[in-house]
Amino acid sequence: MTTPDPSPAGKRVFLAILLVMTLGLGVYTLHSAFTALHSTVQGAPPAPADSAGR
């Protein structure tokens, strides 16, 4: 009994992980940029990490 080549499935999983990581990095970068911009405009210290999204 031979098993089919798992290459296409592995490639799909790899691409999915790569896409998720890229999106996560983009969201993190935008959040950092907007937090820095907001603190610069208001003249206040950066927001604490646990206040994100509230």
MIRO-548353 format. One line per field, with one value per atom (N, C-alpha, C): x, y, z; residue in three letters; atom name; residue number from 0; chain. Coordinates in Angstrom, 1 decimal, padded with zeros to 4 digits, always signed. Each point is the difference from the previous one (the first is absolute). Layout:
BEGIN
x = [X  ...]
y = [Y  ...]
z = [Z  ...]
residuo = [ALA  ...]
atomo = [CA  ...]
num = [NUM  ...]
cadena = [A  ...]
//
This chain:
BEGIN
x = [+000.8  -000.8  +000.9  -000.2  +000.8  -000.9  +000.6  -000.7  +000.1  -001.0  +000.1  +001.0  +000.5  +001.0  -000.6  +000.4  -000.6  +000.4  +000.7  +000.6  -001.1  -001.1  -000.9  -000.7  -000.3  -000.6  +001.0  +001.2  +001.0  +000.2  +000.0  +000.2  -001.2  -001.2  -001.1  +000.1  +000.4  +000.1  +001.1  +001.1  +001.1  -000.5  -000.7  -000.5  -001.0  -000.8  -001.0  +000.7  +001.0  +000.7  +000.8  +000.6  +000.7  -001.0  -001.2  -001.0  -000.4  -000.3  -000.4  +001.1  +001.3  +001.1  +000.1  -000.1  +000.1  -001.1  -001.2  -001.1  +000.2  +000.5  +000.2  +001.1  +001.1  +001.0  -000.5  -000.8  -000.6  -000.9  -000.8  -000.9  +000.9  +001.0  +000.9  +000.7  +000.5  +000.7  -001.0  -001.2  -000.9  -000.4  -000.2  -000.4  +001.1  +001.3  +001.1  +000.1  -000.2  +000.1  -001.0  -001.3  -001.1  +000.2  +000.5  +000.2  +001.1  +001.1  +001.0  -000.5  -000.8  -000.5  -001.0  -000.8  -001.0  +000.8  +001.0  +000.7  +000.8  +000.4  +000.7  -000.9  -001.2  -001.0  -000.5  -000.3  -000.5  +001.0  +001.3  +001.0  +000.0  -000.7  -000.1  +000.9  +000.3  +000.8  -000.8  +000.7  -000.7  -000.9  -001.1  -001.0  +000.6  -000.4  +000.5  -000.5  +000.7  -000.3  -001.3  -000.5  -001.2  -001.3  +000.2  -001.1  -000.3  +000.7  -000.3  -001.3  -000.8  -001.3  -001.1  +000.2  -001.1  -000.5]
y = [-001.2  +001.2  +001.3  +000.8  +001.2  +001.2  +000.9  +001.2  +001.1  +000.8  +001.1  +001.0  +000.8  +001.0  +001.1  +000.3  +001.0  +001.5  +000.1  +001.3  +001.1  -000.2  +001.1  +000.4  -000.9  +000.3  +000.8  -000.5  +000.7  +001.4  +000.2  +001.3  +000.9  -000.5  +000.8  +000.4  -000.9  +000.3  +001.1  -000.2  +001.0  +001.4  +000.0  +001.3  +000.6  -000.8  +000.5  +000.6  -000.7  +000.5  +001.3  +000.1  +001.2  +001.1  -000.2  +001.1  +000.5  -000.9  +000.4  +000.8  -000.4  +000.7  +001.4  +000.0  +001.3  +001.0  -000.5  +000.8  +000.5  -000.9  +000.3  +001.1  -000.1  +001.0  +001.3  +000.0  +001.2  +000.7  -000.7  +000.5  +000.6  -000.8  +000.5  +001.3  +000.1  +001.2  +001.2  -000.2  +001.1  +000.4  -000.9  +000.3  +000.8  -000.4  +000.7  +001.4  +000.1  +001.3  +001.0  -000.5  +000.9  +000.3  -000.9  +000.3  +001.1  -000.2  +001.0  +001.4  +000.0  +001.2  +000.7  -000.8  +000.5  +000.6  -000.7  +000.6  +001.2  +000.1  +001.2  +001.2  -000.3  +001.1  +000.5  -000.9  +000.4  +000.4  -000.3  +000.3  -000.9  -001.1  -000.9  -001.2  -000.7  -001.3  -001.0  -001.0  -001.0  -000.8  -000.5  -000.8  -001.3  -000.4  -001.3  -001.1  -001.1  -001.1  -000.7  +000.0  -000.6  +000.8  +001.3  +000.8  +000.0  -000.8  -000.1  -000.6  +000.6  -000.6  +000.3  +000.9  +000.3  +001.4]
z = [+000.0  +000.0  +000.0  -001.0  +000.0  +000.4  +000.7  +000.4  -001.1  -000.1  -001.0  +000.4  -000.9  +000.3  +000.8  +001.2  +000.9  -000.4  -001.1  -000.3  -000.2  -000.8  -000.2  +001.4  +000.8  +001.3  +000.9  +000.0  +000.8  -000.5  -001.4  -000.6  +000.4  +000.1  +000.3  +001.5  +000.9  +001.4  +000.2  -000.7  +000.1  -000.5  -001.1  -000.5  +000.9  +000.7  +000.9  +001.2  +000.6  +001.1  -000.4  -001.2  -000.4  -000.1  -000.6  -000.1  +001.4  +000.9  +001.3  +000.7  -000.1  +000.6  -000.6  -001.4  -000.6  +000.4  +000.1  +000.5  +001.4  +000.8  +001.4  +000.2  -000.8  +000.0  -000.5  -001.0  -000.5  +001.0  +000.7  +001.0  +001.2  +000.4  +001.0  -000.4  -001.2  -000.5  +000.0  -000.5  -000.1  +001.4  +000.9  +001.4  +000.7  -000.2  +000.5  -000.5  -001.3  -000.7  +000.5  +000.1  +000.5  +001.4  +000.8  +001.5  +000.1  -000.8  +000.1  -000.5  -001.1  -000.5  +001.0  +000.6  +001.0  +001.2  +000.5  +001.1  -000.3  -001.3  -000.4  -000.1  -000.6  -000.2  +001.4  +000.9  +001.3  +001.0  -000.3  +001.0  +001.2  -000.1  +001.2  -000.2  +001.1  -000.2  -000.8  -000.6  -000.7  +000.9  -000.6  +000.8  +000.5  +001.2  +000.4  -000.8  -000.1  -000.9  +000.3  +001.3  +000.3  -000.3  -000.5  -000.3  -001.5  -000.8  -001.4  -000.3  -000.8  -000.4  +001.0  +000.9  +001.0  -000.3]
residuo = [MET  MET  MET  THR  THR  THR  THR  THR  THR  PRO  PRO  PRO  ASP  ASP  ASP  PRO  PRO  PRO  SER  SER  SER  PRO  PRO  PRO  ALA  ALA  ALA  GLY  GLY  GLY  LYS  LYS  LYS  ARG  ARG  ARG  VAL  VAL  VAL  PHE  PHE  PHE  LEU  LEU  LEU  ALA  ALA  ALA  ILE  ILE  ILE  LEU  LEU  LEU  LEU  LEU  LEU  VAL  VAL  VAL  MET  MET  MET  THR  THR  THR  LEU  LEU  LEU  GLY  GLY  GLY  LEU  LEU  LEU  GLY  GLY  GLY  VAL  VAL  VAL  TYR  TYR  TYR  THR  THR  THR  LEU  LEU  LEU  HIS  HIS  HIS  SER  SER  SER  ALA  ALA  ALA  PHE  PHE  PHE  THR  THR  THR  ALA  ALA  ALA  LEU  LEU  LEU  HIS  HIS  HIS  SER  SER  SER  THR  THR  THR  VAL  VAL  VAL  GLN  GLN  GLN  GLY  GLY  GLY  ALA  ALA  ALA  PRO  PRO  PRO  PRO  PRO  PRO  ALA  ALA  ALA  PRO  PRO  PRO  ALA  ALA  ALA  ASP  ASP  ASP  SER  SER  SER  ALA  ALA  ALA  GLY  GLY  GLY  ARG  ARG  ARG]
atomo = [N  CA  C  N  CA  C  N  CA  C  N  CA  C  N  CA  C  N  CA  C  N  CA  C  N  CA  C  N  CA  C  N  CA  C  N  CA  C  N  CA  C  N  CA  C  N  CA  C  N  CA  C  N  CA  C  N  CA  C  N  CA  C  N  CA  C  N  CA  C  N  CA  C  N  CA  C  N  CA  C  N  CA  C  N  CA  C  N  CA  C  N  CA  C  N  CA  C  N  CA  C  N  CA  C  N  CA  C  N  CA  C  N  CA  C  N  CA  C  N  CA  C  N  CA  C  N  CA  C  N  CA  C  N  CA  C  N  CA  C  N  CA  C  N  CA  C  N  CA  C  N  CA  C  N  CA  C  N  CA  C  N  CA  C  N  CA  C  N  CA  C  N  CA  C  N  CA  C  N  CA  C  N  CA  C  N  CA  C]
num = [0  0  0  1  1  1  2  2  2  3  3  3  4  4  4  5  5  5  6  6  6  7  7  7  8  8  8  9  9  9  10  10  10  11  11  11  12  12  12  13  13  13  14  14  14  15  15  15  16  16  16  17  17  17  18  18  18  19  19  19  20  20  20  21  21  21  22  22  22  23  23  23  24  24  24  25  25  25  26  26  26  27  27  27  28  28  28  29  29  29  30  30  30  31  31  31  32  32  32  33  33  33  34  34  34  35  35  35  36  36  36  37  37  37  38  38  38  39  39  39  40  40  40  41  41  41  42  42  42  43  43  43  44  44  44  45  45  45  46  46  46  47  47  47  48  48  48  49  49  49  50  50  50  51  51  51  52  52  52  53  53  53]
cadena = [A  A  A  A  A  A  A  A  A  A  A  A  A  A  A  A  A  A  A  A  A  A  A  A  A  A  A  A  A  A  A  A  A  A  A  A  A  A  A  A  A  A  A  A  A  A  A  A  A  A  A  A  A  A  A  A  A  A  A  A  A  A  A  A  A  A  A  A  A  A  A  A  A  A  A  A  A  A  A  A  A  A  A  A  A  A  A  A  A  A  A  A  A  A  A  A  A  A  A  A  A  A  A  A  A  A  A  A  A  A  A  A  A  A  A  A  A  A  A  A  A  A  A  A  A  A  A  A  A  A  A  A  A  A  A  A  A  A  A  A  A  A  A  A  A  A  A  A  A  A  A  A  A  A  A  A  A  A  A  A  A  A]
//
